[in-house]
Amino acid sequence: MPESPTNRVISFGTFEADLRAGELRRNGRKIRLQEQPFEVLAMLLEHPGEIVTREELHSRLWPADTFVDFDHGLNAAVKRLRDALGDSAENPRFVETLARRGYRFLAPVNGVTGGAIGKTPPVPHSGLYWRIGPAAAILLLVGIAVGWRAGHGSVGAVRLVERRLTSNPENDPVISAAISPDGNYLVFTDRTGVFLRQLGSGETHPIGTPGNWKTYRVSWFPDGSHVLLTSTASSSEQPSLWSVSVFGGTPRRLMDAAECGVVSPDGAQIVFVRGDYGHQEIWQMQVNGEQSRKILGEPGDNVDALVWSPDGRRIAFVLSRFKDGWDDAEVSLYIRDLGSQDLSRVLSSTRLRSALAWTPDGRLIYSLSELPPNNQNDTNLWAVRVDSRSVRTWGSPARLTNDSDAKVRASISADGKRLIFLRGADSRGVFISRIEAPGSRLSPLQRLSLDERRNFPYTWTPDSKSVIFTSDRDGVFHLFKQAIDQPAPDLLVGGDQSVMLARLNADSSAILYGLNPDPRDVEYRVRLMRLPISGGTPELVLQEPGINNFQCARTPATVCLLSEFTDNHLAFFTFNPATGEKKPITRIEGPEWYLQNWTLSPDGSTLAMSKKHRVPGPANIRLFSLINGKDRILTLPAWSGVGYLDWAADGRSIWVSASSPTGMQTLLNVDLHGKVNAVLQEPEKGLGWAIPSPDGRHLAIWEASGSSNAWLLERF
């Protein structure tokens, strides 16, 4: 007799529903969900891909003799369910509404037998967008996955076995993982240390690391008894490469100012990355750390992944190179012949991400983000064959996975039969805090945006009641407005192009926002648009290829400023938000000009600037006067890694996101004399910028949370 579905645990995405216990978990962590919303979920999971009518839900949730406002009750239950899943009615990933008919569960499920469960979903009718992918069967996420062979789009058929290896909870992600050459062990690192796990038994042991250093990248030596670690003593110091025995012993330092090392198949050479964000280089050295030499790298480069070919003659790497525009880069997959020094570009796409492996049978495995309207946070693994002599690809790329979440940090066993990768979900939410004491104390954060997508606040409405933010909940970044006491946002700007940021003009009569370049525009120009705050039709202000930031002062000041990336400097211009006329005022040249982040004071007199990202050493803020051209430096000796900065509403201080010596993300308030108050610390989450309301009473802050675990892929 088949097992009753109510006795099973059903998995979908990062969720598990225990139908018997009535519990919902995400990455092993229990999520609070009331009885009726869970009953709705259970019924949908019992019939994945099929319509569950409102009448059927009525019969299950409320017996015939129960008096209730059914429509209101069901709508409320579905809304609570969507909130728990981070889903939306407008662009559902899990629960789709079919008007006046019922609901359908869209995501692939695993772990259920009996009844309608386990059947292939019906072919969608005309007009229905099946969100799993075109002409695809249901994808089993935890046990068996369906791989699609395609030229990055069309369909094939391969069955793959996919299995989760670690179970780290949310906000304690697996940072890096690698499979041993014999395929029997996993080494992985999280916030608490480095661990060795036997895949057969699951037995896990810690691995000794240098002192109390933090390790964020691991790989194996081909002997299977040593691992290569990238570790750092603090966020303000450069990382180092260490050799550590998995059987114990003293770690051995191989190279300073080095990271992301990978050992050659013969164990004789190591390639590694050197340099900071925006200027990373690939180097090579002997396995004992001697005879190091630079292979390639120039200003603007970032190395996202690095692997050896099976024969040890070449390396492959994913390189993102700075390009004009906001949050954009030219990303390519390259192969470098270490003998001839020939460089071949295999693939170029802004969708490339940081998973890379080279199989013994000559396939390169890489990751691509999904195309809109799918969630671009989701990435999947692909494989393409590479000719060993010509270093050219042949045949169509084959899709290996097709499900949600990001896939990064791949590694493969020596026989090519086992591939591991990190699979994780990233959520960036907008939070509101009340400023209880100017510059020194904030109220507890209250979440504004409830969905589990990327949300970034940029400004407030003039009355300080609503936050204006971007969100990719619809697949691409659109512009929204939401009052701090409002349950859901209002759409301000939709469309096919991504909104990159938004500000108010000086008199607060209009929202200025930027649109990322249209791929069809050969000049690759950012469009700066104007939308009346009272509503209406957007109008073009100006368009230029390198716009990366803009901001206006507040009345009575009239200054509006924008910056543009060029080939070798960051140029600043004043601009008229009505006519688009612009005039140059200054530029930043010299090393690392592309790392500068800036904010304009409310009175339009001063630019505050700092180098963003992972710049070592004490944090500095440069104050540049637009009136007389003079500047001065505020030094923050106990802090490093300034990520973001924004002026306070009164112009007397600056809100700064920085790192403590231990690497803890911290929101600082820095006055104009350099006095620092730490007002918010986040030991488990990423901390973004803080945007003050015009009345200076609230902050809109974004925080990043997420999960990441190691997964195993076999028979690929």
C-alpha positions, 0 to 999 in steps of 0.5 A: 500500500502506498504511503499516505502523503500526509506522512511525508515531508515535501521539499520545494526550493529552500523550504520543507513542509512536514504535513503530519506535524503541520510545520514549515521550515526554510533551510532547516529553520522553522517558520511561523505559519498559522493553521489555515495558511498551512492547510492551504499550502498542504492542499496545493502541495498535494496537487502540484501544477494543478488547479485547486479550486476555491470550493475545494479549499472551502470544503477543507478549511471550513466544514459545511456547518461553519459560518464564515466570510469565506472570501475574506478568510481564504484571501487572508490565509493565502496572503499569510502563506505568501508572506511566509514564502516571500512570494507575491501575487503579481509575480508568483514563484510558488502560489499562482492565483487563477481569477475566480477559479482557485490557485496553483502551486508552481514550484517543483516539489519532492518527497511525496507519493500517492494521489495526484502527487508525483504526476507530470504537470499538465502542459500550460494552456495558451496565455499561462506562463509556466515558470519552471521553464519552457516545455519542461517536466517537473524538477525534483529539487532535493532528490532527482533534478532534470537537466536541460541541454540547450544553447542557453535556452532550448530543451534537452533531457538528462537526469541528475542526482542532486543532494544537499551535504550541509545544513547550515541555518539562515545567516550562518552560511557555508562560505566556501567548500571543496570536494576531495580528489577521491570524492569521499570528503568535503572541506567547508568553512563558515563563520565558526571555522573550517570543517572536514566531513566524510560524505559516506557517514556524515562524520565531521571534524574541525580543521586547525586554522592559523590562530583565530583567523577567519577563512573564506576560501578552501581548496584541496592539494591533489594528495588528498591530505592537505587543504589550501586556505585563504585566511585573514586576521582581520578585515583591515589586513590582507589575506594569506594562503596557508597549507593545512593538513586534514590530519592535524599539525601546524598550518604553514604560511605559503604566501602573504597578500594572496587569496583564492589559491588553487593547486595544479593537478600534479601538485607542483604549482599554485595559481592565486589572486592578488590585489583588492577589489577593482584591481585583482591579478592572477599570479602563479608560484611553486607549491612551496611559495617560491618563484611567484610571478604575475600572469595577468591583471589590470586596473578594473579587473576582478577575478570571480573564479579560477581553476586548472585544466585536467592536464595542468597546462592551462587555467580557466577563470571568470573575469569581470572588468569595469565598464561604463555604467552603473553596477555593470561589468563586462564578464567573460570566461577565459582560458590561459595557456601557461606555456604559450601565454595565449589567451582565449575568450570562451564566453562573454555575458553579464549573466556569468557568475562565480561557479567554475570547474573543468572536468576530466572529459574536457567540459567547462562547468559554469553558472549563469543567472536567469533571464527576466522575468525570472528572478535574476538572483537565481543562477544555474549550472551549464557545461560546454565542451572544450577542444583540448588542442584548439581551446575552442568550444564545440557543441551546444552548452548543456544546462545541468540545473534548472531551479531557484537560488544561486549556484557558486564556488564549484569544485570537482573530484579527480575522476569527474564523477562528483561535483559540489557547489554552494547553493544559496539565497540572498535577500536584501530587505528595507528596514525603518528605524527611528532616530531616538537621539541624534547621531547616537541611538536608533530604535529597533529595526522594523522591516518595510519590504516583506518579500525575499528579493533585493530591495534598496532604499534611495530617498523619501517622499517630501513629507517623510512618510514613504520610502522610495526604493527599487526592488527586483520582485518583478524580475528586473528592478522597478521603482516603488513607494511604500509608506512606513505603515503600509503593508505593500508598496505602490509601483512607480516605474515598471517596464523592461529596463532596470531602475538603477537609483532614484533621488528627489530634485532640489525642490522635491517636486519630482523624482529623478531616476536612472535606467540602466542601458538598453542592450540595443543601445550601441553607445550603452547610455544610462538614461536619467529620467524625471517623474513628477512627485504628484504622478504623470508621465516620465520625461528624459532629462539626459543620457550619457554612457558613464553615469554612475551616481547623481544627487541634488541638494535641498531648497533653498540650494539648487545644486544637482550633481552627477558623476560619470565613469570614463576610461581613466577618471571619475568626472563630476558635473552639475546638471539642470534636472529640467533641461539636462544641461550639465557643466564639469566641475572636478574629476578624480584621477590616480589609482583606484579612482573607480572605487570612489563613493560620494554623497552631496550635503543637503546645502549643496556645498560639500562632497563627502567621498570614500573608497568603497569595498574591501580597501585595507587600512583605516577608513578615511572620508574626504570632504571636498568643498564645491565653493572653494575647491579645498578639501580635508580628511576625516580619519576613522582609526578604528574602522575599515572597509567603508562601504557606503555613506550618506549625509544626515538630514541636517548636514551636520554628520554623515551616516557611514557603513563600515567594518570593525577590526573583527569584521562586524558590519556597523552603521556609524554616525560621523560628525564633521570633526571626525567623532564616531558613534557606532549606532547599529551592529550586525554580526550575522547580516550584511549592512547597506546604506542608511537614507535619512527622511527629510525631517531627520526622524527616521532612517531607511536601511537595507540589510542582506540576509541569506543562506548557503549550503554545499550540494552534490551533483552526480551523474552529470 
